[in-house]
Amino acid sequence: MAFPDQARLLAVPALVDWLAAGSAALFPTDTLPALACLPHVAGQLWQLKRRPPDKPLILMGASAEELEPLLGRAWDPAWQAVAATGWPGALTLVLPAEGELVQWLNPGGASLGLRIPASERARELLRCTGPLATTSANRSGQPAAVDAQAAAEAFPELPLLAPLPWPQPSGQASTVLRWREQGGWQVLRAGAKLPPGVLIR
């Protein structure tokens, strides 16, 4: 796969520097290519996607140990049990949260969507950057990009994680489970198979 501007293909160290400077970038995951940036500059992702601001972003990390302290509250054992069986993988958990991260990724809300991708390329990047604000790499209302070529065409101004080709993703968005304050899980989006033992109420 060749792009007109090879300078857009950045290896991990260069892409880490790019993201640290406050810009957005594209990288592969196990489900669909991701559009990402550091959480404190997440507002640009809504602008890039032309996405309504009431649709929250996902906080993607390299490990549960990295994500657990970021909710601003103690983890319920039920959350830990599902995370232990569903991560890394195509599972997003929307959990009650408070603090700056909520205002950056879910303005006006009281929850955060968390995910650890089952993609070593993605986790390699995330181990270097720390958790990133992410969303699918497509303009709002357009079909999801399923490979690097489609992601690059959707966002011609942004760099991509090198090298190419990226590992083949599933092409299916993650399952999204939301924890309800009264207890139990609600399916917000049916994607990949539910982790075993999840009780939907």
C-alpha positions in Angstrom: 0.0 0.0 0.0 1.4 3.4 -1.0 0.4 6.9 0.0 1.4 10.0 -1.9 3.0 11.5 1.2 5.2 8.9 2.9 5.9 11.4 5.6 2.5 10.6 7.0 3.7 7.2 8.1 5.3 7.5 11.5 6.8 4.8 13.6 5.9 4.6 17.3 8.5 7.1 18.7 7.7 9.7 16.1 3.9 9.2 16.5 4.3 9.5 20.3 6.0 12.9 19.8 3.2 13.9 17.4 0.5 13.0 19.9 2.4 14.6 22.8 2.4 17.9 20.8 -1.4 17.9 21.0 -2.3 16.6 17.5 -4.5 13.7 16.4 -3.4 10.5 14.6 -4.6 7.2 13.2 -3.7 3.7 14.3 -4.9 0.1 14.0 -7.0 -1.8 16.5 -8.5 -5.3 16.6 -11.9 -3.9 15.5 -11.6 -0.8 13.4 -8.9 1.8 12.8 -8.9 4.5 15.5 -8.7 8.3 15.4 -7.0 9.4 18.6 -5.4 12.1 20.6 -4.4 12.9 24.2 -7.5 13.3 26.4 -7.0 16.9 27.3 -7.2 17.9 23.6 -10.0 15.6 22.8 -12.2 18.4 21.5 -10.5 18.3 18.2 -11.9 14.7 17.5 -15.5 16.0 17.4 -14.3 18.7 15.0 -12.4 16.3 12.8 -15.2 13.9 12.6 -17.9 16.6 12.3 -19.5 14.6 15.1 -22.3 15.9 17.4 -20.8 16.9 20.8 -23.3 14.8 22.7 -21.6 11.5 21.5 -18.9 10.6 24.0 -15.4 9.4 23.1 -13.7 6.2 24.3 -10.6 6.1 26.6 -8.4 3.4 25.3 -5.5 2.1 27.3 -2.8 -0.6 27.4 -3.9 -2.4 30.6 -6.6 -2.5 33.2 -4.1 -1.4 35.9 -3.6 1.8 33.9 -7.3 2.5 33.4 -8.7 1.6 36.8 -7.5 4.7 38.7 -8.9 7.0 36.2 -12.6 6.7 37.1 -12.3 8.8 40.2 -14.0 6.1 42.2 -13.4 2.5 43.4 -14.1 -0.3 41.0 -17.0 -2.5 41.6 -16.1 -6.2 41.7 -18.6 -6.8 38.9 -16.7 -4.4 36.7 -13.4 -6.1 37.4 -14.9 -9.5 36.7 -16.1 -8.5 33.2 -12.9 -6.6 32.4 -10.9 -9.7 33.4 -12.7 -11.8 30.8 -13.3 -9.2 28.1 -10.0 -7.4 28.0 -8.0 -7.1 25.9 -10.7 -7.4 23.3 -13.6 -5.9 21.4 -15.4 -4.8 24.6 -16.1 -1.2 25.8 -17.3 -0.7 29.4 -19.2 2.5 30.1 -18.7 3.0 33.9 -19.7 5.7 36.4 -16.9 8.3 36.6 -16.0 11.8 37.7 -13.3 14.3 37.2 -11.5 16.0 34.3 -11.4 13.0 32.0 -15.2 12.9 32.0 -15.5 16.5 31.0 -12.9 16.0 28.2 -14.4 12.9 26.7 -18.1 13.0 27.8 -18.9 16.7 28.5 -21.9 17.0 30.9 -21.9 13.3 31.5 -21.1 11.1 34.5 -19.5 8.1 32.9 -16.4 7.0 30.8 -16.2 4.4 28.1 -13.0 2.3 28.6 -11.4 -0.3 26.3 -8.2 -2.3 25.9 -7.7 -3.4 22.3 -6.6 -6.9 21.5 -4.0 -5.5 19.1 -0.4 -5.6 20.1 0.4 -2.7 17.7 -2.2 -0.6 19.4 -1.1 -1.5 22.9 2.6 -0.9 22.0 1.6 2.7 21.1 -0.6 3.1 24.2 2.1 1.9 26.5 4.2 4.8 25.3 1.5 7.5 25.1 -0.7 6.6 28.1 -4.5 6.3 27.6 -5.8 8.1 24.5 -9.2 9.6 23.6 -10.4 7.5 20.6 -13.2 7.1 18.2 -13.6 5.3 14.8 -11.7 6.8 11.9 -14.5 8.1 9.8 -16.4 11.3 9.3 -19.7 11.3 11.2 -22.5 9.7 9.2 -20.0 8.0 6.8 -19.2 4.2 6.8 -16.5 3.2 9.3 -13.0 2.9 7.8 -12.0 -0.7 7.8 -8.3 -0.3 6.8 -5.4 2.2 6.7 -6.3 3.3 3.2 -9.8 4.3 4.1 -8.7 6.0 7.3 -6.1 8.0 5.4 -8.6 9.1 2.8 -11.0 10.2 5.5 -8.4 12.3 7.3 -5.7 13.3 4.7 -4.2 15.8 7.1 -3.3 13.2 9.8 -0.3 10.7 10.2 -0.7 7.0 10.5 1.2 4.5 12.6 3.9 2.8 10.6 4.6 0.3 9.2 1.9 -0.8 6.7 0.1 -2.9 6.1 -1.8 -2.9 9.4 -3.0 -6.2 10.8 -6.4 -7.2 9.4 -9.1 -6.0 11.9 -12.4 -7.7 12.5 -14.3 -4.8 10.8 -16.9 -5.0 13.6 -17.2 -2.4 16.3 -16.8 -3.4 19.9 -19.6 -4.5 22.1 -20.6 -1.6 24.5 -21.9 -2.4 27.9 -23.1 0.3 30.3 -23.2 -0.2 34.1 -26.5 1.0 35.4 -26.5 2.8 38.8 -29.1 0.4 40.1 -26.8 -2.5 39.1 -26.5 -4.7 36.1 -25.4 -4.2 32.5 -27.2 -2.6 29.6 -26.1 -3.3 26.0 -25.6 0.0 24.2 -24.2 -1.6 21.1 -24.1 -5.3 20.2 -20.8 -5.9 18.6 -18.5 -8.9 19.3 -19.6 -11.7 21.5 -20.4 -10.9 25.2 -17.9 -12.0 27.8 -19.0 -15.2 29.6 -21.0 -14.7 32.7 -22.3 -11.2 31.9 -25.8 -10.8 33.3 -27.9 -8.4 31.3 -30.7 -6.8 33.3 
